[in-house]
Amino acid sequence: MKYAPVLFSALLSALMFCSCNQGAKRAAIYRDNFLKPVQQVIDSSLDFGDAIQSNGKQRGIVATDNYQMLIARTISKLQAEGDFRGDTTLRVYSLELLQFYKKSLDTQFKPFLQSVKDEAFSETEAQQADSLFRAFALRENTYWERFNWAEKKFERDHKIIELEK
């Protein structure tokens, strides 16, 4: 009987460890539900850039339309995901990055492509396309950094890093 308190304490510690571990596992699943679709959008920005810099109006329009659909689907998916136990950090910064992409396409690339007269870009239009994409890539880095910060914060706050060691 004198070992009962020690045994009870060990059992309680084991239960608490499993409970904390489950929370970290749920947090990791939630994180992955954001990271995978956002990463697909990020990776697709390179294909989009290649199309814009190809100097072909039709290829640029098709790439812009496809990219817009991917972004819209991803935004809808992440909005439906909600927050994690009141923590909105990952959701907010994921949507911020996606809104940057959406706004850039709507306000810069679509109007540019609509202004192109022929199928092939003129020399001035090609320079304009390159300039637009360079500016886009520079601004994109700021949003990436903020998104990466949010991911790392979420992982720390919910002890995912300890789970994945």
C-alpha positions in Angstrom: 0.0 0.0 0.0 2.9 2.4 0.6 3.6 2.3 -3.2 0.1 3.4 -4.1 0.8 7.2 -4.2 3.9 6.6 -6.3 2.0 4.3 -8.7 -0.9 6.8 -8.9 1.5 9.7 -9.6 3.2 7.7 -12.4 -0.1 6.8 -13.9 -1.3 10.4 -13.7 2.0 11.6 -15.4 1.5 9.0 -18.2 -2.1 10.1 -18.8 -1.0 13.8 -18.9 1.8 13.0 -21.3 -0.6 11.1 -23.6 -3.1 14.0 -23.4 -0.5 16.6 -24.3 0.8 14.4 -27.1 -2.7 14.1 -28.5 -3.1 17.9 -28.5 0.2 18.3 -30.4 -0.9 15.6 -32.9 -4.2 17.4 -33.5 -2.3 20.7 -33.9 0.1 19.0 -36.4 -2.9 17.8 -38.5 -4.4 21.3 -38.4 -1.1 22.8 -39.4 -0.7 20.4 -42.3 -4.3 21.2 -43.5 -2.9 24.7 -44.0 0.6 24.1 -45.1 -0.1 21.7 -48.0 -2.6 23.8 -49.9 -0.7 27.0 -49.3 2.5 25.4 -50.4 0.7 24.3 -53.6 -0.2 28.0 -54.3 3.3 29.1 -53.5 4.8 26.5 -55.8 2.4 27.4 -58.6 3.6 31.0 -58.5 6.7 29.9 -60.4 4.6 28.4 -63.2 2.5 31.5 -63.3 5.6 33.6 -63.6 6.9 31.5 -66.4 3.7 32.0 -68.3 3.7 35.7 -67.7 7.2 36.0 -68.9 6.7 33.8 -71.9 5.6 36.9 -73.8 2.4 35.2 -75.0 -1.0 36.9 -74.2 -3.1 33.7 -74.4 -0.6 31.6 -72.3 -0.6 34.4 -69.7 -4.4 34.6 -69.6 -4.8 30.9 -69.2 -2.2 30.8 -66.4 -3.8 33.7 -64.6 -7.2 32.1 -64.8 -5.9 28.7 -63.5 -3.9 30.4 -60.8 -6.9 32.5 -59.7 -9.1 29.3 -59.5 -6.4 27.5 -57.4 -6.2 30.6 -55.0 -10.0 30.9 -54.7 -10.3 27.1 -53.9 -7.6 27.3 -51.3 -9.0 30.4 -49.7 -12.4 28.7 -49.4 -10.8 25.6 -47.9 -8.9 27.5 -45.3 -11.8 29.7 -44.4 -13.8 26.6 -43.7 -11.0 25.2 -41.6 -11.6 27.7 -38.8 -9.2 28.3 -35.9 -7.4 25.9 -33.6 -8.6 26.2 -30.0 -9.0 29.9 -30.4 -5.6 30.3 -32.1 -6.1 32.1 -35.4 -2.4 32.9 -36.2 -1.9 30.3 -38.9 -5.2 30.9 -40.4 -4.8 34.7 -40.5 -1.3 34.7 -42.1 -2.2 31.9 -44.6 -5.2 33.9 -45.8 -3.1 37.1 -45.8 -0.6 35.4 -48.2 -3.4 34.1 -50.4 -5.2 37.5 -50.5 -1.9 39.0 -51.6 -1.8 36.6 -54.6 -5.5 37.2 -55.4 -5.2 41.0 -55.3 -2.0 41.0 -57.4 -3.7 39.0 -60.1 -6.8 41.1 -60.0 -5.2 44.5 -59.9 -2.0 44.1 -61.8 -1.7 41.1 -64.0 -5.3 40.8 -65.4 -5.4 44.5 -66.4 -1.9 44.2 -68.0 -2.9 41.2 -70.0 -6.1 42.9 -71.1 -4.1 45.8 -72.3 -1.9 43.7 -74.6 -3.0 44.2 -78.2 -1.5 41.2 -80.0 -0.8 37.6 -79.1 3.0 38.2 -78.7 4.1 41.0 -76.4 5.8 44.0 -77.9 9.2 44.8 -76.5 7.7 47.4 -74.2 5.0 44.9 -73.0 7.7 42.3 -72.4 9.6 44.7 -70.2 6.4 45.6 -68.5 5.6 41.9 -67.8 9.1 41.4 -66.4 8.8 44.4 -64.2 5.4 43.4 -62.9 6.7 39.9 -62.0 9.8 41.2 -60.4 7.8 43.6 -58.2 5.4 40.7 -57.4 8.2 38.4 -56.4 9.7 41.1 -54.1 6.4 41.7 -52.3 5.7 38.0 -52.2 8.8 37.5 -50.0 7.4 39.7 -47.3 4.2 37.6 -47.2 6.2 34.4 -47.2 8.3 35.6 -44.3 5.1 36.4 -42.3 3.5 33.1 -43.2 6.7 31.2 -42.1 6.8 33.1 -38.9 3.2 32.1 -38.2 3.9 28.5 -38.9 6.9 28.4 -36.5 4.9 30.3 -33.8 2.1 27.8 -34.2 4.5 24.9 -33.9 6.1 26.3 -30.8 2.8 27.3 -29.1 1.3 23.8 -29.7 4.5 21.8 -29.0 4.5 20.2 -32.5 8.3 20.5 -32.7 8.6 18.3 -29.6 6.2 15.7 -31.1 8.2 15.5 -34.4 11.7 15.0 -32.8 
